[in-house]
Amino acid sequence: MARYTGPVCRLCRREGEKLFLKGDRCHTPKCAIERRGDRGGPGARSFSRRRPTEYAIQLREKQKARRIYGVLERQFRRHYRDAGKLGGPRGERLLQQLELRADNVAFRMGLGLSRAHARQLIQHGHVELNNRKHDIPSAVLSVGDTIRLRAKSRNIDAVKNAMDRAEALIRPPWLTVDVEAFEGRVNAIPARDQIDATLNEQLIVEFYSR
């Protein structure tokens, strides 16, 4: 499956805010937003005097959500479609689907320095879901599911670094983590106020409703 492989700092600059795509680097002065300021990405200056259209605002919000969670358009549309089948506010259901993706849950646990790192661990077979080897980062977990790093993968330096950093993380209340066992358990569907993504999900719904 195709995936963006360019410089991720460029994506943050395009959205004009930190999307935290490079792990610890995003918290240092080396961050592109810190060094260059909130000036947008390449070409953004030529549009700075124009008032953005309603469509442009909706598009940017959708793109920001995709980039935060590392999801391509086709997959994002699938999550949006599935969210509509769950009932309730579609935008909120969409964010819940994205939060419960296996790669995001692994990231929230602290297994990866970033979602991309957590996704790579899953793709390379380092993770178990409900005690079975799992290599599908896009799988949406359910309440009661457990995700764990395989025993033979716990000596990977990058994972050790991530777990050392994870001790200082404030984990969402819908997720219980046993650091010593490298295991996390989904306790509940995340409520909207438990999702810290700086997104206006209603704009995304309006974009796809056009």
N, C-alpha and C positions, 0 to 999 in steps of 0.2 A: 504494500500500500504506500502511496506517495506521502511524503511528509516534508514540511518546511525544514531545510537544512542550512539556511543562511544565518547571519548574525542576529541573535535574538534581541540584542540591545536595540537594534533597528526597529523592532516591533514596539518596544516601549516608547521610543521616541515618536513613532508614528501616532500612537495613542495619546502621547503627551503626559504619561504618568508611569510610575513603576508598576510592572506586572509581575515582578519577582520571578523571572524565568531563569535566572542563573544562580540560584541558591544564595550562598553567603556573600558572593560578590555584590549582590543588590543592596547589602547592608553596609557597604564600605564606600569611601570616596571614589573608588574606581568605577562606580556605577555611571553609565552614560548620562542618565538624567541628572545626577549630581554634578558631573563635570561640564555638561553642555547646557543644562537648564531645560526647562519645559518649552522647547521650541518645535516639537513635532519632528517628524521624519523628513527624509529627502523630498523636496518638492512642496513641503507644507507651507513654506514662506509665501509661495506664489498665490496661495489661497487665503492668506491671513486676513486680507481686507474684505473678503466676501462673507456675507452672512450665510451660514450653512443652512441648507434646505432641511425640511422635516425628514425627508428621505435620507439625507446625509447623516443626520443625527442618529436616526434609527440604525443605519448601516454600521456606523462606527461603534455603537453599543454592541451590536451583534458580533462584529469583528473582535472587539475587546474580550467578550466572553469566550469566543473560540480560542483566542491566543492565551488567555489565562489558563484554560484547562487543556490546551494542546490538542484541540479537536479540529479535524478538517471539515469542510462544508457538508459533505455527504453524510458523515457521521453525526454532525450537529443537527442536521435536518431530521435524522432518524430519532435522535433524543427528543427533539421538539414534537415529532409525530407521536412518539410513545407517551410524552407528557400529557398530550391531549386525551389519551385514553384513560388516564388515572382519575379524572374528575378534579374539581377544585380549580383554583387559579392556575392557569397554564404556565405562566412565567415562573411561579414559585415551584411548580412540579418540575419544570425544566432544570432549575438550579439544583433541586434535590437529586435528579437523575445524574447531573454532572458531578455532584459531591460524592455520590455513592459509586462512581466508577472505581474499579479496582486500583488503577494507577493513582487516583486522587486519595483514596483511603490509605494506600501505602505511604504516600507523601505526608498525609496528616499524621500518620503514626510516627514518622521520622525515619523510615527506611531509606529514603532518598533525600539528597540535598535540594532537589527540585522535582517537579512533576515529571520532567523529561528523564531524570535519573531513575525515579521510581518506575516509570514506564519501561525503561531499558531492563531493569532487574526482572520485571515480570516477563518480558519478551524472551529473556535468556534463560527462563526456567528456574529462577532462584526463589520463587515464592510458591507457597501452598495455599489453596483456598479450601476450607473445610477438610483439611488433612489430605488433600489430593493436589498433585502438581498442577499448577495453573499458569498459562502463558498468554492470556487474553486480557490486555490492559483495559479494554473498553467494556468489559463485563460489568453490569450494574448489580451491586450487592444488595442483599435483603437483610432485614432485621434478624439477628442471630448468626449471621455468617461470620466466620473467623478467617483472618488472613495472617499468614506467618511466614517468616523467612526460613528457608530450609536449613537444616543443621550444617550441611557441608558448605553453605554460602556465608556463614557468619564470620569468617575470617577475612573476607574481602576488605581491603583497606578503606575503600570509599564508603562501604556500609558501616564500618567501625566509626569513621569520622561523622557520618550522618547520625548514628545513634548517640554518639557523645554529645553532639549538638542538640539532639532531640530531648535530652534531659531538661533543657531550659525552655522547651516549647510549651505553649498553652494549648492543649489539645481541645477540640470541640467536645461538648458534653455528650454528644450522641455516640462517641467512640471511646471505648475503654482499651487502654494499652498496658500490656505487661512487658516492660522494657527488657527484663532479664530473659524472658521467653521469646523475645522478638515477635510478639503476637498482638494482634488487635481484634476487637470484636465490635460489630455494629449493634448498638443497643436500641436505637430508635431511628426513625426517619428524621433527618435534620429539619428543625423549624427555620423559618426565614431569618429570624434574628440570630440564629446560630451559624449562619453562613456569612463569612466575613468578606466575600467578594464585593467589591465596590461597583455593583452593577445595578442598572435600572431595568429589570426584566420586562417591564411593561413595554418599553421601547422595542425590545426584541419581538414580543408578541405582535406589536403593531407592524413591524417590518414584514413578518411572514403573513400577516393578514391583508396585505395590500392587494 
